[in-house]
Amino acid sequence: MRLIVKLLIFTLAIGSLQSCVSKKKYDELAAAKEATDQALAETQSQLKTLQEEKAALEEEFESTKAELNGKIADMEGKMSSMESQMSQVQEKLNMTEKELAALKEEINGIFNAYADSGLKLEERDGNLYVVTDEAVQYRSGSTALGADERAALEELAMTLKDNPELQLMVVGHTDDQGLIEGAAYRDNWDLSVARASRVVRYLISKGANPSQLTIAGRGEEMPVGDNETAEGRQENRRTVIQPNPSLGGMMKDN
């Protein structure tokens, strides 16, 4: 009987112990599951946030891409337009250079026949000048033209008649000496204009069209010689002829 009771007590103790162990294990597993569920929920929330951010970035990227493509297309259009304009400018420059070369050759041919006249052709800073300062050695206050200059200017008048598109500017200059009291001109400005006017009127008298000619006077402001010497002052008393107003405007636009 005692043995049975002991066995009974032992069996109950073992069962109670197993029950305690199982409940503890269950609680641990339940807590682990709860933590795992919470971590999973957080991960899912983070994943959703990342997916939303990814979608927003993709949308922004597509928008920026479209904007950049538009800007690139606009820039390409402007570059194409600029290239076209540059091509036109280059073409016009090439034509102008050809015109200048042809004109220079023609005028050189004219004045080579009058080498002793002092008239000569010079190119300065893109401008073509027919310089008359060698032959037109004006006396102080004078506008008179010599025989050689008149002969050369007659040839220039013929060139103007044969080339109605040619535009010339005649520019008079003086030395820095003041005019004497009672002179025909008020000052060197008037005298320089008068010298240019004398040349222009002579060209017109020989058949040049007045619409092809422009008169200008620089007074004493653009000396080529030293006004401190007689030789320099004589160099400054001159008249020059140049295409009007510059290389780019040498010919009238068609």
C-alpha positions as CSV (number, residue, x, y, z in Angstrom):
1,M,0.0,0.0,0.0
2,R,2.8,2.4,0.9
3,L,4.5,1.6,-2.3
4,I,1.4,2.5,-4.3
5,V,1.0,5.8,-2.4
6,K,4.7,6.7,-3.1
7,L,4.2,5.9,-6.8
8,L,1.2,8.0,-6.9
9,I,2.9,10.9,-5.3
10,F,5.9,10.5,-7.7
11,T,3.6,10.5,-10.7
12,L,1.8,13.6,-9.6
13,A,5.1,15.4,-9.0
14,I,6.4,14.5,-12.5
15,G,3.1,15.7,-14.1
16,S,3.2,19.0,-12.2
17,L,6.8,19.5,-13.2
18,Q,6.0,18.9,-16.9
19,S,3.1,21.3,-16.7
20,C,5.3,24.1,-15.4
21,V,8.0,23.5,-18.0
22,S,5.4,23.5,-20.9
23,K,3.8,26.8,-19.7
24,K,7.2,28.6,-19.5
25,K,8.1,27.4,-22.9
26,Y,4.8,28.5,-24.3
27,D,5.1,31.9,-22.7
28,E,8.6,32.3,-24.3
29,L,7.4,31.2,-27.7
30,A,4.4,33.6,-27.4
31,A,6.7,36.5,-26.5
32,A,9.0,35.6,-29.4
33,K,6.1,35.4,-31.8
34,E,4.8,38.8,-30.6
35,A,8.3,40.4,-31.1
36,T,8.6,38.8,-34.5
37,D,5.1,40.1,-35.5
38,Q,6.0,43.5,-34.3
39,A,9.4,43.4,-36.2
40,L,7.5,42.2,-39.3
41,A,5.0,45.0,-39.0
42,E,7.7,47.6,-38.7
43,T,9.6,46.1,-41.7
44,Q,6.4,46.1,-43.7
45,S,5.8,49.7,-42.8
46,Q,9.4,50.7,-43.7
47,L,9.0,48.8,-47.0
48,K,5.8,50.6,-47.8
49,T,7.5,53.9,-47.0
50,L,10.4,53.0,-49.3
51,Q,8.1,52.0,-52.0
52,E,6.3,55.3,-51.8
53,E,9.5,57.2,-51.8
54,K,10.7,55.1,-54.8
55,A,7.5,55.9,-56.7
56,A,7.9,59.7,-55.9
57,L,11.5,59.7,-57.0
58,E,10.5,57.9,-60.2
59,E,7.8,60.4,-60.9
60,E,10.2,63.3,-60.1
61,F,12.9,61.7,-62.3
62,E,10.5,61.4,-65.2
63,S,9.4,65.0,-64.8
64,T,13.0,66.3,-64.6
65,K,13.9,64.1,-67.5
66,A,11.1,65.6,-69.6
67,E,12.2,69.1,-68.6
68,L,15.8,68.4,-69.4
69,N,14.9,66.9,-72.7
70,G,12.9,70.0,-73.5
71,K,15.9,72.2,-72.5
72,I,18.3,70.1,-74.6
73,A,16.0,70.3,-77.6
74,D,15.7,74.1,-77.1
75,M,19.5,74.4,-76.9
76,E,20.0,72.2,-79.9
77,G,17.5,74.4,-81.8
78,K,19.4,77.6,-80.8
79,M,22.8,76.0,-81.7
80,S,21.4,75.0,-85.1
81,S,20.1,78.6,-85.6
82,M,23.5,80.0,-84.5
83,E,25.4,77.7,-86.9
84,S,23.1,78.8,-89.7
85,Q,23.7,82.5,-88.8
86,M,27.5,81.9,-88.6
87,S,27.4,80.2,-92.0
88,Q,25.5,83.2,-93.5
89,V,28.0,85.6,-91.9
90,Q,31.0,83.6,-93.2
91,E,29.4,83.5,-96.6
92,K,28.9,87.2,-96.6
93,L,32.5,87.8,-95.3
94,N,33.8,85.6,-98.1
95,M,31.8,87.6,-100.7
96,T,33.0,90.8,-99.2
97,E,36.6,89.7,-99.2
98,K,36.2,88.8,-102.9
99,E,34.7,92.2,-103.6
100,L,37.5,93.9,-101.7
101,A,40.1,92.0,-103.6
102,A,38.5,92.8,-107.0
103,L,38.0,96.5,-106.1
104,K,41.6,96.7,-104.8
105,E,42.9,95.2,-108.0
106,E,40.8,97.5,-110.1
107,I,41.9,100.7,-108.2
108,N,45.5,99.6,-108.2
109,G,45.3,99.2,-111.9
110,I,44.0,102.8,-112.2
111,F,46.6,104.4,-110.0
112,N,49.5,102.3,-111.3
113,A,49.2,104.5,-114.4
114,Y,49.7,107.5,-112.2
115,A,52.5,106.3,-110.1
116,D,54.1,109.8,-110.1
117,S,50.9,111.4,-108.8
118,G,51.4,110.2,-105.3
119,L,48.0,108.5,-105.2
120,K,48.2,105.1,-103.6
121,L,46.0,102.3,-102.2
122,E,46.3,101.3,-98.6
123,E,44.4,98.8,-96.5
124,R,44.1,99.8,-92.8
125,D,42.1,97.9,-90.2
126,G,39.7,96.5,-92.7
127,N,39.3,99.7,-94.6
128,L,40.5,100.5,-98.1
129,Y,42.0,103.9,-98.6
130,V,43.1,105.8,-101.7
131,V,45.6,108.0,-100.1
132,T,46.5,111.3,-101.8
133,D,48.8,112.8,-99.3
134,E,51.9,112.5,-101.5
135,A,50.5,114.5,-104.4
136,V,48.1,116.8,-102.8
137,Q,50.6,118.8,-100.9
138,Y,48.3,121.7,-100.0
139,R,49.7,125.1,-99.2
140,S,48.6,126.3,-95.8
141,G,44.9,127.1,-96.1
142,S,44.7,125.9,-99.7
143,T,42.3,123.4,-101.3
144,A,43.8,123.4,-104.8
145,L,44.4,120.1,-106.7
146,G,47.4,119.6,-108.9
147,A,47.3,118.3,-112.5
148,D,48.4,114.8,-111.6
149,E,45.7,114.5,-108.9
150,R,43.0,115.8,-111.3
151,A,44.1,113.2,-113.9
152,A,43.9,110.3,-111.4
153,L,40.6,111.5,-110.0
154,E,39.2,111.5,-113.5
155,E,40.0,107.8,-113.7
156,L,38.4,107.3,-110.3
157,A,35.2,109.1,-111.6
158,M,35.1,106.6,-114.4
159,T,35.3,103.7,-111.9
160,L,32.4,105.2,-110.0
161,K,30.4,105.5,-113.2
162,D,31.1,101.9,-114.1
163,N,30.3,100.6,-110.6
164,P,27.2,102.4,-109.4
165,E,27.1,100.3,-106.2
166,L,30.4,101.6,-105.1
167,Q,30.2,104.1,-102.2
168,L,33.2,106.3,-101.3
169,M,33.9,108.7,-98.4
170,V,36.3,111.6,-99.1
171,V,38.0,112.8,-95.9
172,G,39.9,116.0,-95.6
173,H,42.7,116.7,-93.0
174,T,44.8,119.6,-92.0
175,D,47.9,120.3,-89.9
176,D,47.6,122.0,-86.5
177,Q,48.5,125.5,-87.7
178,G,45.8,128.1,-87.0
179,L,44.4,130.1,-90.0
180,I,45.4,133.6,-90.5
181,E,43.0,136.4,-89.8
182,G,40.7,137.0,-92.8
183,A,41.2,133.5,-94.2
184,A,38.4,132.0,-96.3
185,Y,37.7,129.4,-93.6
186,R,36.8,129.8,-90.0
187,D,39.1,127.1,-88.7
188,N,40.8,123.8,-89.6
189,W,37.5,121.9,-89.5
190,D,36.1,124.1,-92.2
191,L,39.3,123.8,-94.2
192,S,39.3,120.0,-94.0
193,V,35.7,119.8,-95.1
194,A,36.5,122.2,-98.0
195,R,39.4,120.0,-99.1
196,A,37.1,117.0,-99.2
197,S,34.4,119.0,-100.9
198,R,36.9,120.1,-103.6
199,V,37.7,116.5,-104.4
200,V,34.1,115.4,-104.4
201,R,33.0,118.3,-106.7
202,Y,35.8,117.4,-109.1
203,L,34.7,113.8,-109.2
204,I,31.1,114.9,-109.8
205,S,32.2,117.2,-112.6
206,K,33.8,114.2,-114.3
207,G,30.6,112.1,-114.2
208,A,30.5,110.5,-110.8
209,N,27.1,110.2,-109.2
210,P,26.7,112.5,-106.1
211,S,24.8,109.7,-104.3
212,Q,28.0,107.6,-104.3
213,L,30.0,110.1,-102.4
214,T,30.2,111.3,-98.8
215,I,32.2,114.3,-97.5
216,A,33.9,114.3,-94.1
217,G,36.4,116.5,-92.4
218,R,38.7,115.6,-89.5
219,G,40.5,118.9,-89.1
220,E,43.8,118.4,-87.4
221,E,42.6,115.5,-85.2
222,M,44.2,112.6,-87.1
223,P,47.8,113.5,-88.0
224,V,50.0,111.1,-89.8
225,G,53.1,113.3,-89.6
226,D,54.8,115.3,-86.8
227,N,53.2,118.8,-86.6
228,E,56.5,120.0,-85.1
229,T,58.2,119.8,-88.4
230,A,57.5,121.4,-91.8
231,E,57.6,117.9,-93.5
232,G,55.2,116.5,-90.9
233,R,52.7,119.3,-91.3
234,Q,52.9,118.9,-95.1
235,E,52.0,115.2,-94.7
236,N,49.0,116.1,-92.5
237,R,47.6,118.5,-95.2
238,R,46.0,115.7,-97.1
239,T,42.8,114.2,-98.4
240,V,42.0,110.4,-98.3
241,I,39.3,108.4,-100.1
242,Q,37.9,105.3,-98.6
243,P,34.9,102.9,-99.1
244,N,32.0,104.2,-97.0
245,P,31.8,103.6,-94.2
246,S,33.8,100.4,-93.7
247,L,34.6,97.0,-95.2
248,G,31.2,95.7,-94.3
249,G,29.4,98.6,-96.0
250,M,31.6,98.8,-99.0
251,M,28.8,97.7,-101.3
252,K,25.1,98.5,-101.1
253,D,22.9,95.7,-100.1
254,N,21.0,94.2,-103.0
